[in-house]
């Protein structure tokens, strides 16, 4: 069911669904968009209500099926955007044990 004009998804709701379609968590999406995790969840919940679906996965599927999201493709291996806090901190010290 495609939402009518009154219940059209906002730009933020679509952005949050887009990143969810790429497999990002709410926390990662928040880092990318400069929002809190709670705000991302708020936008995803609103999108679910407008699309009349029970969860984020169903909202992404429906939005993709109706062409509401631009084509979602995984980024190339070397170009993946990883939130800064998810990267290991560079300490300049060698690991305490050899890596496998």
C-alpha positions as CSV (number, residue, x, y, z in Angstrom):
1,X,0.0,0.0,0.0
2,X,1.5,3.3,-1.1
3,X,0.9,6.2,1.3
4,X,-1.4,8.9,0.0
5,X,-0.2,12.5,-0.4
6,X,-1.1,13.4,3.2
7,X,0.9,10.5,4.6
8,X,3.9,10.8,2.2
9,X,7.2,10.0,3.7
10,X,9.4,12.9,4.7
11,X,13.0,13.4,3.5
12,X,14.4,12.2,6.8
13,X,12.2,9.1,6.9
14,X,13.4,8.2,3.4
15,X,17.0,8.8,4.4
16,X,16.7,6.6,7.5
17,X,15.0,3.8,5.4
18,X,17.7,4.1,2.8
19,X,20.5,3.5,5.3
20,X,18.5,0.7,6.9
21,X,18.2,-0.9,3.5
22,X,22.0,-0.8,3.3
23,X,22.1,-2.7,6.6
24,X,23.1,0.2,8.9
25,X,21.9,0.2,12.5
26,X,20.1,3.2,14.0
27,X,23.3,4.2,15.7
28,X,25.3,4.0,12.5
29,X,22.6,5.9,10.6
30,X,22.6,8.6,13.3
31,X,26.4,9.1,12.9
32,X,26.1,9.3,9.1
33,X,23.2,11.8,9.2
34,X,24.2,13.7,12.3
35,X,21.2,12.6,14.4
36,X,20.8,10.7,17.6
37,X,20.0,7.0,17.6
38,X,16.6,7.9,19.2
39,X,15.8,10.4,16.4
40,X,16.6,7.8,13.7
41,X,14.2,5.3,15.5
42,X,11.6,8.1,15.6
43,X,11.8,8.6,11.9
44,X,11.7,4.9,11.1
45,X,8.7,4.4,13.4
46,X,6.9,7.2,11.6
47,X,7.7,5.7,8.3
48,X,6.3,2.3,9.5
49,X,3.1,3.9,10.6
50,X,2.6,5.8,7.3
51,X,3.3,2.6,5.3
52,X,1.1,0.5,7.6
53,X,3.8,-2.1,8.3
54,X,5.0,-3.5,11.6
55,X,8.7,-3.1,11.4
56,X,11.8,-1.5,9.7
57,X,12.4,-4.5,7.4
58,X,8.9,-4.4,6.0
59,X,9.1,-0.6,5.6
60,X,12.3,-0.9,3.6
61,X,10.8,-3.7,1.4
62,X,7.7,-1.8,0.7
63,X,9.5,1.5,0.0
64,X,11.9,-0.3,-2.4
65,X,9.0,-2.1,-4.1
66,X,7.2,1.1,-4.8
67,X,10.2,3.0,-6.0
68,X,10.2,5.4,-3.1
69,X,13.9,4.8,-2.4
70,X,16.7,5.2,-4.9
71,X,18.4,2.0,-6.0
72,X,20.2,0.5,-3.0
73,X,23.5,-1.0,-3.8
74,X,26.3,-2.0,-1.4
75,X,29.3,0.3,-1.6
76,X,32.5,-1.0,-3.1
77,X,34.8,-2.8,-0.6
78,X,37.3,0.0,-0.3
79,X,34.7,2.7,-0.2
80,X,32.5,1.6,2.7
81,X,31.6,4.4,5.0
82,X,32.2,3.4,8.6
83,X,31.3,5.6,11.5
84,X,34.3,7.1,13.2
85,X,33.5,5.6,16.6
86,X,33.2,2.2,15.1
87,X,36.9,2.3,13.8
88,X,39.5,1.0,16.2
89,X,41.5,3.8,17.7
90,X,45.1,4.2,16.5
91,X,47.3,4.1,19.5
92,X,50.7,3.8,17.7
93,X,51.5,0.7,19.8
94,X,52.0,-2.8,18.4
95,X,49.3,-5.3,19.4
96,X,50.1,-7.2,22.6
97,X,49.9,-10.5,20.7
98,X,50.3,-11.3,17.1
99,X,47.1,-11.2,15.0
100,X,46.0,-14.5,13.5
